[in-house]
Amino acid sequence: MNAPLPAQVLKQHLIDPEICIRCNTCEETCPVDAITHDSNNYVVDPDICNGCMACVPPCPTGSIDNWRLMVRSEAYSVQEQFGWEELPKEKALPVVEEATAAGLSGAASDDASDDASEGAAPPSAQAAFTLPGASVPPWSAAHPYVNLYTHKAPMTATVVGNYRVTGADTESDIHHIVLDFGELPFPVLEGQSIGILPPGVDAQGRPHHARQYSLASPRDGERAGYNNLSLTVKRVTEDHGGAAAHGVCSNYLCDLAKNDTVQVIGPFGHTFLMPNHPRANLIMICTGTGSAPMRAMTERYRRRMDTGENGKLMLFFGARTERELPYFGPLMKLPRDFIDINLALSREPGQPKRYVQDLIRDRAGQVRDLLADRNTCIYVCGLKGMEVGVLDALRDVTMQAGQDWSILHDVLRREGRLHFETY
Ligand code: FAD
């Protein structure tokens, strides 16, 4: 006979190491710092996680959404999880009389997200945390495919182009890289990303984890009708603090030659997607390689310029100088009545420093008019640090007109009209 256990049953939150692409989004999102990582895995500390679910919608792969009913004293520790190459099999829970009485069925679920939000987190913990952007796509976005190719079964793509898109004399080495998938399907949408598996192993002798890159081309290919896509990759030669560093994947990608092959996983992303209905307006705000999804969306609109279906495009693009701004030449050739371009240069000799948030304030009237139109979606992509500045600028332009930013911000999030992708 099974002895009853104390009511110490835990719905343990786990991250699937086979699908996780180590993008750090969950760790950055977790409001209680329950998520941590080592060089192998991202893991959830069972002693801290309150099941608030804040990390689930932003995860691009869905690897975050795994749950096990566990006897609390047997919960997988952080150290155990660091060593995993795959999720452990579910264990049958012993008969748990008190737990059953408390409403838990005793059958462990592989995907308990639906009910994990119930009862797991104190309501205050959920209410206290709000994402800066939406966790849903715009209502008219096309259906995205995600996780078609995984670490276990990646896709091989062939490099058909790789060239620098920033001035050769600048420190910023950004490449436009075109990958071809041959006969195999790789359906994507603008705003999605893919994972690249760099060859070789890390300092612990384990295969390098995948790095994520946004698509720079529209859904019908870098070249319309071809089964290819493009990326905008910055060669990482120093870390975020400015110390010398050799980025594993970015250097690998920037050094690829034509006809080399690359292991690809994905696609990823189900919210940072463009609206699909006629006359939708886009406000695009980016810096550096954050221009990749903006290029994809702009090109989608450019290819259907003659249909009369396009809404307005307004771009705020920040870089240190014009020569460090990827795609500067082609961008400036676009007709002014097709796209309203605002360049913010922070280190152009002889010019005052300008950041994207300065230009948003300069163009307050036009930004407000677009924000007032429910057909407008806003996309922000680039360095993590730009989030606060952009939100402050949007708040200022709204409040100048006597409107309440907090109400508008909620509407934009709820309607899937404000999206951030920062890294
Ligand atoms: P690593 O070997 O991982 O890191 C080396 C060192 O550099 C570490 O100290 C690390 O902290 C630091 N470092 C890591 N990333 C950066 C960085 N971006 N700038 C400065 N220092 C860094 N990158 C692109 O170039 N183009 C994209 O379109 C793009 N899209 C992304 C989309 C998403 C959703 C995410 C999460 C990331 C995206 N990235 C993009 C970043 C990319 O995934 C890699 O993190 C980046 O290329 C660095 O990888 P690495 O292997 O070269 O560097």
Residues whose N, C-alpha, C, O or C-beta is under 5 A from the ligand:
A	BS01	FAD	C23 S193 R211 Q212 Y213 S214 T232 V233 K234 V236 E238 D239 H240 A245 H246 G247 V248 C249 S250 N251 T289 A292 Y423
